[in-house]
Structure formats: structure tokens, C-alpha cells
Amino acid sequence: MLKRIVFTLLLAVVVASPAAAQHTIFLVRHAERADTKPGASPAMGVDPDLSAPGRARATSLAAALKDAKITAIYATEFKRTQQTAAPLAKALGLTVTIVISKGPDALLKELKATKGNVLVVGHSNTVPEVIAGLGIATPVTIDDAEFDNLFLVTTGTPPSLLRLHYR
């Protein structure tokens, strides 16, 4: 009988441990750029600010995630990602950590070591790379005209992905 109780307690600890270690990584593409017209491709190689709709979307993102227990925010070296992250960072009193957009390896290492929920603001090509690097096997694509995707990766074995939209 004692062996059965010990086994049951051990099983409960093993099952509970992964759930306790899980956290959520919220990923978004930056909001709308000021140099892009609807239906036109953006001028690559420049570092534009957000447009008025982009600033409104960044404010909307902050409202959507203000209660998500975000403990860290990551954005690339470009103004548009930092400006997308800024309203939430200000609301939560956090400093945005800048990561280089070329190659997600350093960011992935940090995300895998993180204990709390985090926000990553990237680009249409980097967000899918990070999602894949977090162990999500289903490929993700983001169209050039899509700015409203909110991806939630819940860590664990296996990790899970949820795709939402925000306005």
C-alpha cells in the first residue's frame, strides 16, 4: 500500500512539473509601416516609423496583453518593432530588449531559458522562424499585408501554437 501511495505521489509530481514550467510566448509582426500604401510592397532597406494605423494597432496590442503577465519584451533593431512594443512596455514598466533580426538563435536560447510569459515583436519572415525554433512543426506564413496576427506558443512537451487576430 505504501508503495502505491509513493508511486501515485511521484506520478503526480512528474505530471505537474511540466505544467508548472510552461510559459507562453506571444509573437507578433510589427504593426503597419508609415512607408507602405495598401496593396503596395514596402520599400526594403529603410527603417520607417509606424503609420497612424500602426500606432493604433500597437496601442491595441498593449490593451490586449496588459493582463497576460508579460515579464519580458523582445523587439528587433528596427524602429517599427520597437514602436509596436513600446505601449505595452510603458504600461508594464518594462524595458524592451533589442535582438538582431538576422538569425534567431540567440533569441531562441533566451526564450527557452525564460521562466515567465514574454512578447516577441518581429517581422513577417522572423516570426515564423522563431515559432519553428520553439518546436512548432506546422509551418506558419505571414502575408505582407497581415499585421493582425497574434501567435501564442505554450512551451512544454510538445509545445502548442494558437493563432489569434487583434485589431
GROMACS elastic network, one bead per residue, 0.5 to 0.9 nm:
[ bonds ]
;  ai    aj funct       b0    kb
    1     4     6  0.51412   500
    1     5     6  0.64228   500
    1     6     6  0.87575   500
    2     5     6  0.51138   500
    2     6     6  0.61643   500
    2     7     6  0.84918   500
    3     6     6  0.51198   500
    3     7     6  0.59899   500
    3     8     6  0.84837   500
    4     7     6  0.50457   500
    4     8     6  0.60548   500
    4     9     6  0.85874   500
    5     8     6  0.50654   500
    5     9     6  0.61536   500
    5    10     6  0.85615   500
    6     9     6  0.51182   500
    6    10     6  0.60895   500
    6    11     6  0.85170   500
    7    10     6  0.50544   500
    7    11     6  0.60465   500
    7    12     6  0.85301   500
    8    11     6  0.50753   500
    8    12     6  0.61487   500
    8    13     6  0.86953   500
    9    12     6  0.50418   500
    9    13     6  0.62797   500
    9    14     6  0.87174   500
   10    13     6  0.51175   500
   10    14     6  0.62113   500
   10    15     6  0.85966   500
   11    14     6  0.51009   500
   11    15     6  0.60726   500
   11    16     6  0.84170   500
   12    15     6  0.51925   500
   12    16     6  0.59215   500
   12    17     6  0.84154   500
   13    16     6  0.51033   500
   13    17     6  0.58675   500
   14    17     6  0.53795   500
   14    18     6  0.73017   500
   15    18     6  0.64422   500
   15    19     6  0.72877   500
   16    19     6  0.53503   500
   16    20     6  0.61942   500
   16    21     6  0.87692   500
   17    20     6  0.51303   500
   17    21     6  0.62584   500
   17    22     6  0.87730   500
   18    21     6  0.50636   500
   18    22     6  0.62317   500
   18   156     6  0.63253   500
   18   157     6  0.76611   500
   19    22     6  0.52323   500
   19    23     6  0.85990   500
   19   156     6  0.72801   500
   20    23     6  0.82616   500
   21   115     6  0.72264   500
   21   155     6  0.81471   500
   21   156     6  0.75635   500
   22   115     6  0.79170   500
   22   116     6  0.84097   500
   22   154     6  0.65693   500
   22   155     6  0.51497   500
   22   156     6  0.55957   500
   22   159     6  0.89740   500
   23   114     6  0.81907   500
   23   115     6  0.66701   500
   23   116     6  0.57135   500
   23   117     6  0.53790   500
   23   118     6  0.82841   500
   23   153     6  0.82960   500
   23   154     6  0.57264   500
   23   155     6  0.56564   500
   23   156     6  0.80628   500
   24    70     6  0.88534   500
   24   116     6  0.73964   500
   24   118     6  0.66799   500
   24   119     6  0.86992   500
   24   152     6  0.63276   500
   24   153     6  0.55646   500
   24   155     6  0.63331   500
   25    70     6  0.88668   500
   25   111     6  0.78585   500
   25   116     6  0.86197   500
   25   117     6  0.56875   500
   25   119     6  0.59323   500
   25   120     6  0.72682   500
   25   151     6  0.79992   500
   25   152     6  0.56930   500
   25   153     6  0.51172   500
   25   154     6  0.63923   500
   25   155     6  0.77708   500
   26    65     6  0.89662   500
   26    70     6  0.88816   500
   26   117     6  0.76000   500
   26   118     6  0.60568   500
   26   120     6  0.61381   500
   26   121     6  0.84898   500
   26   150     6  0.68133   500
   26   151     6  0.56351   500
   26   153     6  0.65081   500
   26   154     6  0.87600   500
   27   118     6  0.84382   500
   27   119     6  0.57993   500
   27   121     6  0.59296   500
   27   122     6  0.74493   500
   27   127     6  0.66479   500
   27   130     6  0.86927   500
   27   131     6  0.82013   500
   27   149     6  0.83028   500
   27   150     6  0.59766   500
   27   151     6  0.50138   500
   27   152     6  0.64289   500
   27   153     6  0.79428   500
   28    31     6  0.84138   500
   28   119     6  0.78416   500
   28   120     6  0.64389   500
   28   121     6  0.50724   500
   28   122     6  0.62947   500
   28   123     6  0.77743   500
   28   124     6  0.87955   500
   28   127     6  0.69520   500
   28   147     6  0.79110   500
   28   148     6  0.78392   500
   28   149     6  0.61151   500
   28   150     6  0.52068   500
   28   151     6  0.64017   500
   29    81     6  0.76167   500
   29    84     6  0.86885   500
   29   120     6  0.84434   500
   29   121     6  0.56113   500
   29   124     6  0.59186   500
   29   125     6  0.88876   500
   29   126     6  0.84423   500
   29   127     6  0.66300   500
   29   142     6  0.83622   500
   29   146     6  0.83242   500
   29   147     6  0.61664   500
   29   148     6  0.79026   500
   29   149     6  0.71558   500
   29   150     6  0.80595   500
   30    33     6  0.81128   500
   30    50     6  0.85952   500
   30    54     6  0.81632   500
   30    58     6  0.82689   500
   30    75     6  0.88902   500
   30    80     6  0.59609   500
   30    82     6  0.82114   500
   30    83     6  0.81757   500
   30    84     6  0.56935   500
   30    85     6  0.82199   500
   30   121     6  0.59031   500
   30   122     6  0.59060   500
   30   123     6  0.60923   500
   30   124     6  0.82991   500
   30   147     6  0.68359   500
   31    50     6  0.67334   500
   31    51     6  0.82399   500
   31    53     6  0.79664   500
   31    55     6  0.72590   500
   31    56     6  0.87166   500
   31    57     6  0.62101   500
   31    58     6  0.64417   500
   31    80     6  0.69827   500
   31    81     6  0.74569   500
   31    83     6  0.84316   500
   31    84     6  0.59351   500
   31   146     6  0.89363   500
   31   147     6  0.55388   500
   31   148     6  0.78052   500
   32    35     6  0.87468   500
   32    36     6  0.75996   500
   32    49     6  0.88782   500
   32    50     6  0.57904   500
   32    51     6  0.59037   500
   32    52     6  0.82098   500
   32    53     6  0.64786   500
   32    55     6  0.78460   500
   32    57     6  0.79212   500
   32    80     6  0.80212   500
   32   145     6  0.86624   500
   32   146     6  0.87959   500
   32   147     6  0.64945   500
   33    36     6  0.57319   500
   33    37     6  0.87625   500
   33    42     6  0.79678   500
   33    48     6  0.63148   500
   33    49     6  0.61471   500
   33    51     6  0.52296   500
   33    52     6  0.87966   500
   33    53     6  0.86532   500
   33    54     6  0.64714   500
   33    80     6  0.67213   500
   34    37     6  0.81194   500
   34    48     6  0.60908   500
   34    49     6  0.56913   500
   34    52     6  0.75293   500
   34    53     6  0.87757   500
   34    54     6  0.77840   500
   34    80     6  0.89770   500
   35    42     6  0.63668   500
   35    43     6  0.70633   500
   35    46     6  0.89982   500
   35    48     6  0.63852   500
   35    49     6  0.80156   500
   35    50     6  0.82937   500
   35    51     6  0.76212   500
   36    39     6  0.83331   500
   36    40     6  0.64257   500
   36    41     6  0.66230   500
   36    43     6  0.74939   500
   36    51     6  0.84678   500
   37    40     6  0.53918   500
   37    41     6  0.76501   500
   37    42     6  0.77078   500
   38    41     6  0.83659   500
   38   145     6  0.77323   500
   39   145     6  0.74979   500
   40   145     6  0.88610   500
   41    44     6  0.85610   500
   41   144     6  0.75252   500
   41   145     6  0.86943   500
   42   144     6  0.86009   500
   43    46     6  0.66445   500
   44    47     6  0.83175   500
   47    78     6  0.61188   500
   47    79     6  0.63147   500
   47    80     6  0.73479   500
   48    51     6  0.86957   500
   48    78     6  0.82145   500
   48    79     6  0.67004   500
   48    80     6  0.65573   500
   49    54     6  0.88730   500
   49    78     6  0.88973   500
   49    79     6  0.59281   500
   49    80     6  0.54230   500
   49    83     6  0.75036   500
   50    53     6  0.77641   500
   50    54     6  0.50949   500
   50    55     6  0.59195   500
   50    79     6  0.79087   500
   50    80     6  0.55526   500
   50    81     6  0.87561   500
   50    83     6  0.69332   500
   50    84     6  0.77802   500
   51    55     6  0.61877   500
   51    56     6  0.85831   500
   52    55     6  0.51421   500
   52    56     6  0.62839   500
   52    57     6  0.86370   500
   53    56     6  0.50210   500
   53    57     6  0.61303   500
   53    58     6  0.86639   500
   54    58     6  0.61958   500
   54    59     6  0.86700   500
   54    80     6  0.87060   500
   54    83     6  0.89013   500
   54    84     6  0.75754   500
   54   147     6  0.86027   500
   55    58     6  0.50396   500
   55    59     6  0.63222   500
   55    60     6  0.86245   500
   55    83     6  0.75897   500
   55    84     6  0.70648   500
   55    87     6  0.89851   500
   56    59     6  0.51312   500
   56    60     6  0.62242   500
   56    61     6  0.87039   500
   56   167     6  0.86599   500
   57    61     6  0.61392   500
   57    62     6  0.86528   500
   57    84     6  0.77585   500
   57   147     6  0.85090   500
   57   148     6  0.81143   500
   57   166     6  0.81504   500
   57   167     6  0.61733   500
   58    61     6  0.50357   500
   58    62     6  0.63533   500
   58    63     6  0.87704   500
   58    83     6  0.73718   500
   58    85     6  0.67923   500
   58    86     6  0.77038   500
   58    87     6  0.65074   500
   58    88     6  0.79952   500
   59    62     6  0.51148   500
   59    63     6  0.63691   500
   59    64     6  0.87172   500
   59    84     6  0.79521   500
   59    85     6  0.89568   500
   59    86     6  0.86702   500
   59    87     6  0.57834   500
   59    88     6  0.75134   500
   60    63     6  0.50764   500
   60    64     6  0.61657   500
   60    65     6  0.86973   500
   60    87     6  0.88751   500
   60   166     6  0.75161   500
   60   167     6  0.64851   500
   61    64     6  0.50241   500
   61    65     6  0.61635   500
   61    66     6  0.83431   500
   61    84     6  0.80670   500
   61    85     6  0.83028   500
   61    87     6  0.81241   500
   61    88     6  0.72835   500
   61   150     6  0.88984   500
   61   166     6  0.71682   500
   61   167     6  0.78858   500
   62    65     6  0.53008   500
   62    66     6  0.56647   500
   62    84     6  0.88510   500
   62    85     6  0.78329   500
   62    86     6  0.84385   500
   62    87     6  0.57008   500
   62    89     6  0.80599   500
   62    91     6  0.74763   500
   63    66     6  0.54019   500
   63    67     6  0.82987   500
   63    87     6  0.87253   500
   63    88     6  0.75782   500
   64    67     6  0.76464   500
   64    68     6  0.81733   500
   64   166     6  0.78659   500
   65    68     6  0.50663   500
   65    69     6  0.79824   500
   65    70     6  0.76462   500
   65    88     6  0.74288   500
   65   119     6  0.89323   500
   66    69     6  0.73671   500
   66    70     6  0.77503   500
   66    88     6  0.67349   500
   66    91     6  0.72906   500
   66    92     6  0.72229   500
   67    70     6  0.77626   500
   68   117     6  0.73959   500
   68   118     6  0.89061   500
   69   116     6  0.75693   500
   69   117     6  0.61461   500
   69   118     6  0.82049   500
   70    73     6  0.74666   500
   70    92     6  0.80480   500
   70   116     6  0.68392   500
   70   118     6  0.50404   500
   70   119     6  0.67960   500
   71    92     6  0.85739   500
   71    94     6  0.76651   500
   71   115     6  0.86497   500
   71   116     6  0.57117   500
   71   117     6  0.57486   500
   71   118     6  0.57757   500
   71   119     6  0.83746   500
   72    89     6  0.85806   500
   72    94     6  0.69237   500
   72    95     6  0.77317   500
   72    96     6  0.73004   500
   72    97     6  0.76944   500
   72   114     6  0.86776   500
   72   116     6  0.77278   500
   72   117     6  0.71225   500
   72   119     6  0.65352   500
   72   120     6  0.86592   500
   73    85     6  0.72609   500
   73    88     6  0.86937   500
   73    89     6  0.71235   500
   73    94     6  0.74074   500
   73    95     6  0.71951   500
   73    96     6  0.50883   500
   73    97     6  0.60942   500
   73    98     6  0.87004   500
   73   118     6  0.56714   500
   73   120     6  0.59646   500
   73   121     6  0.78762   500
   74    81     6  0.88970   500
   74    82     6  0.84015   500
   74    85     6  0.79617   500
   74    95     6  0.89072   500
   74    96     6  0.55967   500
   74    98     6  0.58722   500
   74    99     6  0.66476   500
   74   107     6  0.83647   500
   74   118     6  0.77423   500
   74   119     6  0.61893   500
   74   121     6  0.61843   500
   74   122     6  0.83984   500
   75    78     6  0.78853   500
   75    81     6  0.54681   500
   75    82     6  0.55787   500
   75    84     6  0.85596   500
   75    85     6  0.70012   500
   75    96     6  0.66224   500
   75    97     6  0.63155   500
   75    98     6  0.51823   500
   75    99     6  0.60278   500
   75   100     6  0.83717   500
   75   101     6  0.85106   500
   75   119     6  0.84104   500
   75   120     6  0.59195   500
   75   122     6  0.61391   500
   76    79     6  0.81021   500
   76    80     6  0.86594   500
   76    81     6  0.59973   500
   76    82     6  0.69244   500
   76    97     6  0.83015   500
   76    98     6  0.53489   500
   76   100     6  0.54439   500
   76   101     6  0.53837   500
   76   120     6  0.87087   500
   76   121     6  0.70331   500
   76   122     6  0.61658   500
   76   123     6  0.84943   500
   77    80     6  0.88027   500
   77    81     6  0.75575   500
   77    82     6  0.74586   500
   77    98     6  0.58313   500
   77    99     6  0.62917   500
   77   100     6  0.58861   500
   77   101     6  0.69363   500
   78    81     6  0.57619   500
   78    82     6  0.65539   500
   78    83     6  0.87435   500
   78    98     6  0.89274   500
   78   100     6  0.89591   500
   78   101     6  0.85233   500
   79    82     6  0.51029   500
   79    83     6  0.58429   500
   79    84     6  0.84004   500
   80    83     6  0.51505   500
   80    84     6  0.61177   500
   80    85     6  0.87194   500
   81    84     6  0.50483   500
   81    85     6  0.63203   500
   81    86     6  0.86114   500
   81   121     6  0.55974   500
   81   122     6  0.61480   500
   81   123     6  0.78363   500
   82    85     6  0.51253   500
   82    86     6  0.59555   500
   82    96     6  0.73342   500
   82    98     6  0.80707   500
   82   121     6  0.76398   500
   83    86     6  0.50196   500
   83    87     6  0.75909   500
   84    87     6  0.71220   500
   84    88     6  0.83593   500
   84   121     6  0.72513   500
   85    88     6  0.58176   500
   85    89     6  0.61911   500
   85    90     6  0.87390   500
   85    96     6  0.72463   500
   85   119     6  0.81980   500
   85   120     6  0.83627   500
   85   121     6  0.66622   500
   86    89     6  0.50176   500
   86    90     6  0.59930   500
   86    91     6  0.85148   500
   86    95     6  0.86816   500
   86    96     6  0.74777   500
   87    90     6  0.51888   500
   87    91     6  0.61542   500
   87    92     6  0.86671   500
   88    91     6  0.50192   500
   88    92     6  0.61016   500
   88    93     6  0.83122   500
   88    94     6  0.81612   500
   89    92     6  0.52379   500
   89    93     6  0.57319   500
   89    95     6  0.61543   500
   89    96     6  0.65429   500
   90    93     6  0.50617   500
   90    94     6  0.64212   500
   90    95     6  0.79706   500
   91    94     6  0.79320   500
   92    95     6  0.89837   500
   99   102     6  0.88700   500
   99   104     6  0.85646   500
   99   106     6  0.80289   500
   99   107     6  0.67614   500
  100   103     6  0.74525   500
  100   104     6  0.78421   500
  100   106     6  0.86173   500
  100   107     6  0.84093   500
  101   104     6  0.68873   500
  101   122     6  0.74647   500
  101   123     6  0.82137   500
  101   126     6  0.69179   500
  102   126     6  0.81264   500
  103   106     6  0.77751   500
  103   107     6  0.85354   500
  103   126     6  0.80982   500
  103   129     6  0.85164   500
  104   107     6  0.53133   500
  104   108     6  0.59522   500
  104   109     6  0.86317   500
  104   126     6  0.74241   500
  104   129     6  0.71097   500
  104   130     6  0.62202   500
  104   133     6  0.79333   500
  105   108     6  0.51227   500
  105   109     6  0.62432   500
  105   110     6  0.87802   500
  105   130     6  0.85555   500
  105   133     6  0.81960   500
  106   109     6  0.52035   500
  106   110     6  0.64571   500
  106   111     6  0.87547   500
  107   110     6  0.51425   500
  107   111     6  0.61112   500
  107   112     6  0.86077   500
  107   130     6  0.81557   500
  108   112     6  0.60474   500
  108   113     6  0.85736   500
  108   130     6  0.68027   500
  108   133     6  0.67262   500
  108   134     6  0.70639   500
  109   112     6  0.53131   500
  109   113     6  0.64124   500
  109   114     6  0.88071   500
  110   113     6  0.51896   500
  110   114     6  0.61776   500
  111   114     6  0.51155   500
  111   115     6  0.84988   500
  111   118     6  0.79575   500
  111   134     6  0.84151   500
  112   115     6  0.82974   500
  112   134     6  0.77349   500
  112   155     6  0.83794   500
  114   117     6  0.77992   500
  114   118     6  0.80819   500
  120   127     6  0.81306   500
  121   127     6  0.77414   500
  122   125     6  0.80504   500
  122   126     6  0.58409   500
  122   127     6  0.55267   500
  123   126     6  0.51044   500
  123   127     6  0.57765   500
  123   128     6  0.86044   500
  123   142     6  0.87516   500
  124   127     6  0.60222   500
  124   128     6  0.71909   500
  124   141     6  0.74832   500
  124   142     6  0.52579   500
  124   143     6  0.69667   500
  124   144     6  0.68717   500
  124   146     6  0.83713   500
  124   147     6  0.87881   500
  125   128     6  0.60213   500
  125   129     6  0.67529   500
  125   141     6  0.79109   500
  125   142     6  0.74537   500
  126   129     6  0.50071   500
  126   130     6  0.62174   500
  126   131     6  0.86162   500
  127   130     6  0.52231   500
  127   131     6  0.62091   500
  127   132     6  0.86883   500
  127   140     6  0.84846   500
  127   141     6  0.87735   500
  127   142     6  0.84060   500
  127   151     6  0.89009   500
  128   131     6  0.50352   500
  128   132     6  0.61622   500
  128   133     6  0.85082   500
  128   139     6  0.72682   500
  128   140     6  0.53301   500
  128   141     6  0.63640   500
  128   142     6  0.76837   500
  129   132     6  0.51835   500
  129   133     6  0.60840   500
  129   134     6  0.86917   500
  129   140     6  0.84926   500
  130   134     6  0.62121   500
  130   135     6  0.89102   500
  131   134     6  0.51762   500
  131   135     6  0.69313   500
  131   136     6  0.59877   500
  131   137     6  0.86912   500
  131   139     6  0.85129   500
  131   140     6  0.77585   500
  131   151     6  0.85532   500
  131   153     6  0.73353   500
  131   161     6  0.83531   500
  132   135     6  0.53416   500
  132   137     6  0.62696   500
  132   138     6  0.77861   500
  132   139     6  0.71236   500
  132   140     6  0.80815   500
  133   136     6  0.71901   500
  134   153     6  0.78212   500
  134   155     6  0.77663   500
  134   159     6  0.74447   500
  135   155     6  0.86806   500
  135   158     6  0.76009   500
  135   159     6  0.63341   500
  135   160     6  0.84946   500
  136   139     6  0.76053   500
  136   153     6  0.81595   500
  136   158     6  0.82847   500
  136   159     6  0.64975   500
  136   160     6  0.67900   500
  136   161     6  0.69071   500
  138   161     6  0.88551   500
  142   145     6  0.81726   500
  142   146     6  0.62804   500
  142   147     6  0.83917   500
  142   149     6  0.81073   500
  143   146     6  0.52627   500
  143   147     6  0.85041   500
  144   147     6  0.81069   500
  146   149     6  0.69974   500
  147   150     6  0.88651   500
  147   165     6  0.87785   500
  147   166     6  0.87618   500
  147   167     6  0.88080   500
  148   164     6  0.81600   500
  148   165     6  0.50908   500
  148   166     6  0.51771   500
  148   167     6  0.61272   500
  149   163     6  0.67442   500
  149   164     6  0.58646   500
  149   166     6  0.66088   500
  150   162     6  0.82928   500
  150   163     6  0.58561   500
  150   165     6  0.54555   500
  150   166     6  0.67325   500
  151   161     6  0.69192   500
  151   162     6  0.57783   500
  151   164     6  0.61708   500
  151   165     6  0.83426   500
  152   160     6  0.80136   500
  152   161     6  0.56299   500
  152   162     6  0.50661   500
  152   163     6  0.63914   500
  152   164     6  0.79296   500
  153   159     6  0.67137   500
  153   160     6  0.55627   500
  153   162     6  0.65458   500
  153   163     6  0.88347   500
  154   158     6  0.89245   500
  154   159     6  0.55462   500
  154   160     6  0.52277   500
  154   161     6  0.65206   500
  154   162     6  0.83567   500
  155   158     6  0.72926   500
  155   160     6  0.67312   500
  155   161     6  0.89945   500
  156   160     6  0.76602   500
  157   160     6  0.85162   500
